[in-house]
Amino acid sequence: MSDTAAGLLQVGLLLACLAAVYRPFGGYMARVYTSGKDLRIERATYKLFGVDPKADQTWAVYARSLLAFSAVSVVLLYLLQRLQHWLPLSLGLPNVDSGLAFNTAASFVSNTNWQSYVPEAVMGHLVQFAGLAVQNFLSAAVGITVAIAVIRGFARSKTDRLGNFWVDLTRTVLRVLLPIAVIGTLALVAMGVVQNFSGGHEVTSVVGQTQTIPGGAVASQEVIKELGTNGGGYYNANSAHPFENPNGLSDLFEIFLLLVIPVCLTRTFGVMVNDKRQGYAILGVMGTIWGAFVFLATLFEVQGAGTATRAAGAAMEGKETRFGEWASSLFAVSTTGTSTGAVNSMHDSFTPLGGGVPLFHMMLGEVTPGGTGTGLYGILVLAVLTVFVAGLMVGRTPEYLKKKITGREMKLVSLYILATPTVVLVGASIAMGLATARASILNTGSPHGFSEVLYAFTSAGNNNGSAFAGISANIPFYNTALGIVMLLGRFVPIVVVLALAGSFAQQQPVPVTQGTLPTHKALFVTMLVGVVLIVTGLTYFPALTLGPLAEGL
C-alpha cells in the first residue's frame, strides 16, 4: 500500500470513528449536565466538601469558585514537586527547582502541559501520577464546566444563574472523563503501552547498545493526556516514544481520543439549546478548517522544501519512521487545533511552511475543534462576533440563539478576542528584546529562531503546550514568563466568557423574524470560517512574516 493510500485510509477511519460516537456520546454529555439526579459517590463528595448541589451560582460566584479551585491546585502541585525527594516513589530524584516547579504547576493546572524538562529524569512516579495525571483530569474538567455554563447562558432566560461549578466539575470527572480513561487505559495496555511502577527497563538499541528506560504508570497518564487535550508526556519524546505510542493503531487511537470530546461537545451544545442544527453548524466550521489544515500540512511535508528533501521523497527529518509524513501531519494539526500539545514528531523539524501550519492553527485560538470545552466556548464567542458583523452589514440588531447582542456583549467579546494575542505578542516581544532570552535560541539571527520564540509564547498563551524543540526554555526568564502567560491565557478568557454567559442568561428571548440571520445554514458557516481566519490573520500576520513566511519564501 502506498503512503498516500495509507494516509487517506487513516483519515477515513478516524472520521468514521468520530461519526460513530458523535450522536450517542454528545447526547450522553447533555444528559449528564441536565440530570437532576446525583450518583451516590457524588452525594458523598458534596457532603465531604460541604457543597450544596441544589444551589445554582451567578456567573461571578461560578468564576470565583473556579479561580479558587485552580489557585489551590497550583499551590498543591508546586509543593508536591518541591517535596519530591522526601516522598515515596521518587526514584531517588531531587526536589524540582522552584522556577521549574512554578512553570510546571501553572502549565498543568492551565491545561497547557508545557514541559521544559525531561520528565523521566526530573519527575518521580508519585509526582507523575498523583500530581500531573490528576491535574490532567481536573484541568480538562474545568474547561468542560465553563463550556456547559456558557451553553446554559444561551439556553436560559431571565435568570442570573449558570449552574453550580462544583457539581459540574464532579460530574465531568466521574461521569465523563474517568469511565473513558479506564477503558482507554486497558486498550492502550493491550496495544503495548507501559503501565507499571518499574524503576527501569533494559533495552537494546538498533546499534547494539544497552539503555535503561524508566517505567511508570504511562498508559493511564497517556489516555487522559489525549482525552483531556492536555499533552504532557511521561517521556521527553512524548508520543514519539514507543512506551507511549508503540504502533500505528495506538497512534490512530490517540488522535481519536484528543478529538472526541471537542467534536462531540457540539452535539451537546445543540441538544442543550434545543436546536441540534446549531451544533452541526459549529461542527461544520471546526471540520472545514481542521480538514484544510491537515491537507496543507501534509502537502508541505510530503513535497518537502529544497533539493535534498525532494530527492529523499519527503521531509523525514525529525519524524518517526513508524508513522511517516501523513500520520505526523495529521497528529500535528489535530494536537495544535485541540490545545493538546502532544507530538509524535518534532514540529521544529517540519518544513518552514509545514511548521507554520500548526503555529497558525494555534493562533486561531484553539477552536478547530479546540480543547475540552475551550474550543466550544471559544468558537461561540466568534459566532457572536460573526452575527454582530452580519447585523452591521444589513442594518439590523444582531441576535444569536434568540439573544440580542448589545454593546455590553460586544465589549466582552472584544476583551476575549484581544486577551490571548496580547499576552502572546507582548511576551514574544520582551523575549526578543532580552539578551538572556535570545541566548536560548539555537537558531540565533534567523527567521527560524524567531519562529521558535513566537511558537513558545503562542503555545503558552493558547494553552497548547507543544514546542519548537530548538529553544532551551528551562531558564529563569522562560520558566517565569511562560508560566505567567499560561495562567493569563487560561483564566482571563474564562472570566470574560462567563461574564458573557451571565449577560445572555439574564435576557428575555426575542422572537425569530424574517430579518433574523439563520445561524444553522451554509451562509453562516462560511461567514464564521471567514471571521476565524481573518481575525487571526489581522492579529498575527505581521509576526508570521518575520518567522515561518520569511523562512519559507
N, C-alpha and C positions, 0 to 999 in steps of 0.2 A: 504493500500500500504506500502511495506517495505521501510526502509530508503534507501537501495541500489537502488530499483526501482525508488523512488522519486528523488534521486540524479542523476541517469542516465537520467531520463526524463528532469530534469532541464538543464543538459549539452546539451542534444539533442535539446531542444527548443532554447537555447542560440545560438548554432551553426546554426540552421535553420534560425533564425532571422538575424544573421550576413551574411549568404549566400544570403538571400533575398535582402539585401540592398547593397551588395558588388559592383555589376556592376553599378547600377544607381547612387549611391552616389559617388563612386570613379570616374566615368566618369563626374559627375557634377562638382566635385572639379577641375578636369583637365580643364574643360571649363571655370571655374571661373578665373584661372590663365593664360589662354591663350587668353582670350577675349580681343579685342581691344576697347570695349565699356565700358564706365563708367556710373553708375547709377547717377541720378540727385543728390541724397544725397551725393554720393561720390564726385561729382564735387564741391558741396558746401563745403565739408570738405577740399578738396585740396585748394580751394580758401581761406578759412578761415586761414589755416596754411601756405599758401604760397608755396605749393608743386606743382612742375611741373610733372604731371603724365606721360608725354611722355619721361622724362629724365631717361634713364637707368643708373645704377650705377656700378662701378667696385666693386670687392669683398671688397676692403679696405673701400670705401665710404659706401657700404652696411653695413659693420661691424661697422663703426663709428656711423652711424645713429642708428643702433640697440643698441649699448652701451650707446649712449647719451640718447635715449628714456628710457632705463632701469634705468639709473642713476637718471634721473628726477623722475621716478616712485618711486624709493626707497625713495628719499627725501620727496616727497609729502605724501606717505603712512606713513612715520615716523612722519611727522608733524601732520597728522590727528590724530594719536594715542596720541601724546604728548599734543594736544589741546582738547582732547575728552571732558573733564569736562565742557568746556565752549561752546560746540556745541549742537545743537538740538538733540533730541532723544538719549541722552547719558544715560538715565535711572538713572541719578544721580551717575554714576560710575566715579571714579577719573581718572586723566590722567595716561596713561600707563608708567611704569618705562622706563627710557632711554635705558637700556640694552635690556630689553624685546622688546621695540619698534623697536630697530635696528634689532634684531633677526627676528621679525615678518615681518618687511618690506623686509629684504633680502629673507626671506622664500617665501613670496607670489609673489614677483617680479621674483624670480628664478624658479617659478612653483613647488616649493618644498612643501610649506604649512605645514612645521613642526610647531607644536603648543605645546610649553612647558608651557601652561597656561590653565585655564578653561575658554573657550570662553564666555559662558553665564554669567560668573561672572566678566569678565575683559573688554569685548568689548560691547559698546552700539550699538543700531540699526544703527546709521549713519556710524560708522566705519565698521560694518559688511557689509552693502550693498553698501556703496559708496566707501569704501576702499578695503576690502578684496574681495568682489564679483567682483568689477571692475577689479582688478588685476587677478582674475581667468580667465576673458576673455582675457586680454591683454597678460599675460604671455603665455597662450596657443597659442594665435595668433602669438607671436614671434617665438615659436618653429616651427609652421607650415610654417612660411615665410622662415625660414632657410632651411627646407626640400625642399621647392619649389625652392629656389636658388640653392641648390645642384643638384636637378634634371636638372635645366637649364644648369648647368655646364657640365653634361653629354650629354644633348641634343644639345647644341650649339657648334659651332666650329669657330676658327679663330676670336674670339672676347674676349674682356676683360670685358664684361658687363653681369651681372647676374639678371638684373631687377631693380625694384625700391622698396626699403623697405617700404616706406610709402604707396604705392599703395597696395602692398601685405598685409600689416597689416590691412589696411582699408577694403579691400575685404574679408579678413578672418573673421573679426569681423561681418561685415554687411551681408555677403552672406552665410557664413558657420555656425558660432557659434550662432549668435543671433536668426535666424529663428528656429533652432533646440531647442535652450534654451526656447523660448517662448512656443513652442508646448510641450516640455518636462515638463515645469513647470505646465502647465494645467493638464498634465497626472498625475504628482505626487500629485497635489492637489486632483484630483479625487480619488487617491489611499489612501488619508488620511494624506499627509504631510502638516504641518502647513505653512500658509502664511498670516501673519498679522503684526501689529506693537504693539501688546499687551505687557503690562509690566509684565504679568504673568498669568498662568492658574492654578487654584486649582485642584489638582488631589488627589486621594486616593490610597495609596499603597496596596499591597496584604495583609499586616498585619494590615490594617485599619488606618494608619497614613495619615494625610493630608500633602501635599507638594505643594509649589508654583514653577512652572517651567516657566521661561520667554518664551514668544512667539517671533515672528520675521519673517522676510522675508526668511523663511527656504527653501521652495520649489524652489524659484528662485536661491538661492545660491547652493542648493543641486544639481540641474541639471547641472550647469556649473562646479561645483566641480568634477563631474564624467566625463562629456563630455570633459572638458579641461584637464583631467588627473591631476587635482590639488590635491584634497584630504582633504583640510581643512574643518572641520565640524563646524556647528553652535553650536553644543554642545560637551562637553568633551567626551561623549561616541561615538561620530561620527556616523557612520551608524549602530551602535547597538542601537541607541536611537530611540524609537518609533515615535517621532516627525519628525525624518529624514527618517526613514526606517520602516514604520509601519507593513509590512506584507511580505509574500513570493513573491508576484507579484512585489512589489516595489523593493525588493532585486534583483530579476532577471533583472528588467528594469535598475537598476543602474549598474549592471555588464555589461549589453549590452551597456550602454552609455559610460563607460570608455574604452571599446574595439573598438567601432565602427569607430572612426576616424583613430586610428593607423592601423587598419586592412584595411580599405578602401583606405588609402593613398598608399598602394602597387599597387592598381589598377590605381590610379592617376599617379604613377611613370611609370607603363607600358604604359599607354596612351601617356604620355608626351615624352617618349623616343622612341615612335613609335614601341614598341615591348612588347605586353601585356604578353608574356611568361616570361619576366624578372620579372614582378610584381608577377606572380604566383609562380615563384621560390623563391622570397623573402618571400612571404606569407607562402610557404611550410616550410621554415626554422623556421619562427616565430611559426607557428602552431605546428610543431613537438616538439619543446622544451616546449612550453606552455602546450601541452597535456601531455607530460611526467611529468612535474612538478605538474600538477593537480592530476595525478594518484598517484605520490609519497606522496604528502601532504595528500591526502585523506587516503591512505593506512596507513600512520603513525598515523594519528589521529583516525581512526576507530579502529585500533588494540590497540591503547594506548601504554603506556610504564610502565610496572610494574603491580603488582598483583591487586592493588586497581582499576586501570583504566580498566583492563581486566575484572575484576569481575563486574564492572559497565556497561560493554558493549562497552565503548568508552571513549575517553578523553574529557569530557564535561566541565571541569573546565575552566572558562573564556570564555565560548561560550554562545551565545544566544540560549535558548531552542526553540525559534521560528524557528531557522534555522538549528541547529544541525551541525554535523561534515562535511557533504558533502557540504552544502552551505557555511560554514565557510572556508573550504579549497579552494573551487572554488573562493570565493571572495579574499582570501589572496593571491593566486597565480596570479590572474588577476590584483590585485592592485599593487603588487610588481613587476610585469612584465610590467606595463604601467606607472611607475613613478607617480602613483596616490596617494598612501599613505592612502586612506580611509580604514576603517576597519569595519567589522560587528562582530568581535570577537577580543579578546586580543591576539596578537601574542606572548606576553610574557608567556601566559599560554599554548601555544602549547607544545606538547611533545618535548624532545630535538631534535630529528631528524626532527619532523614536523616543528618546529620553524626554523631549519637550512635550510629548503627548501625555504621559502620566503627570507631568508637572502642571500642564494646563488643566488637566482633568481635576486635580485637587483644587485649582484656583476657581473652579465653578462653584465651590462651596460644599463639596461632598454631597451632591443632591442627585447623582445619577448612578445607582439609586440611593446613594448616601449610606450613612451609618445606621445602626439600630435606633430608630426614632429620629435622629438628627436629620437624616435625608428627607423624611416626610415633612417635618415641620419647616425645614429649610426651603423646600420647593413650594410649600403652601404660602410662605411669605412672598416668594417670587410670583406665585399665581395672583396674589393680591395686587402686586405691582403691575402685573400684566393687565388685569381688569381695570386698574386705575388709568393706565396709559390708553387703553381702548376707550374708556369713558371720555377722556380728554379729546380723542380724535373725533368722536361723534357728538360731543357736547352734552352728555348725559351724566347724571350722578352714578358713579360706578357702584356695582353691587357684586358680591360673591357669596354664593350659597345663601341668598336671601338676607344678607347683612350689608348695610351701607358702609362704604369706605370713605370716611370723613378725614378731615385734617389731622385729627389725633392718631388715627390708624396709620396714615402715611408718614407721620413723624416717627412712629415706632418702626415701620418698615425701613425707613431711611437709616435709622440708627442700626438696625440689624444688618443691613447690607454693607454699611461702612465699617462696622466693628472689626471684622476679620481682616480685610485689606489694610486697615490702619496699623494693626499690630504686626502684620507680616512685613509691610513695606518699611515701616519705621524701624523694626528690628533688623531687617536686612541692611538698611542704610547705616545704622550705627555700627554693625559688624564690619561693613566695608570701610568705615572710617577709622577703625581702631587697628593699630599695628599688631597687637596681640591676637586679635581675631583673624586678621589676614594671614598671620603666620601659620594658622591651622589648615589653610587651603593647600592641597597638594599640587594643584594646577595653577600656581600663582601667575597673575598677569595675563590670563587667558579668559575668553568668554566662558569656557567650561568651569573655571574656578568660580566665577560669579554665579553660574548656574548652581554650583554646589551649595553656596550660601543661600541663594534665593530658594532652592528646594528645601533646605533645612527649615527656614522660617515659615515657608508655605506649609510644610508638613506639620510643624508645631502649631501654627495658628489655626489650621483646619482640622487639628486633632487626628491626623493620619498616622504618622509615626515612621513611615518609610524614609529612606535617605539615599542620597548620592554618597556612596561609600568613600569618596575621595576627600572628605573633610574630617579632621580629627576634632570631634566635638566634646571630648571629655577633658575640658579645661574650665577653670572657674567662670570665665565670661559666658561660654555657651551653656554650661550647666544652669547658671542663674537666669540668663536672658531667655533661653528656650523654655525653662520652667515657668517663668512669668508669662510668656506668650501663650503657652499651652493652657494655663489657667484662665487668662483673659479671653482667649479664643473659644473656650468652652462655656464659661459661665456668664459672660456679658450677653452673648446672644440668647442664652436660655432665659435670663431675666427679662430681656426685651420681648421675646416671643410669648412668654407667659403673660406679660402685661397686655400684649396684643390680643391674646385669647380671652383675657378678662374683659377687655373692651368690647369684643364681639359678643360675649355671653350676655352682657347687660342690655343689648339692643333688642328692640322689637322687630321680628322678621317682617320684611317688606314683600308684598305680593309680586309674583313674576308677571311682567307685562311684555308687550311686543318689543319694547325698547331694551329689554334685558339681554345682555350678551350670553348666549348659551355656552357654558363652560365645560361641556362634555363632548363637543364636536371637534372635527379636524381643524377648523379655523383657529380655535382657541389653543389647541395643542401646538399648532405651528407658531402662533404668536408667543407662546410660553417658551418654546425652544429658542426662538429668536431673542427673547429677553434674557434668558440664561446666558447665551453666548455673547450677546452684545454688552451686557452689564459687566461681565468678566473681561471681555476684550478691552473695553474702555478703561477699566481699572488697572489691568496688568500688562497691557501690550507694550508700553514703554520699557518696563523691566524685562520682558521677554526678548525684546530686540537687542538687549545688551548681553543676553545669555544664549539660550538654545538657537534662536533665529540667526544671530550673528555667526555662531559656530557652524550652523547647518548651511549657511549661504557662503 
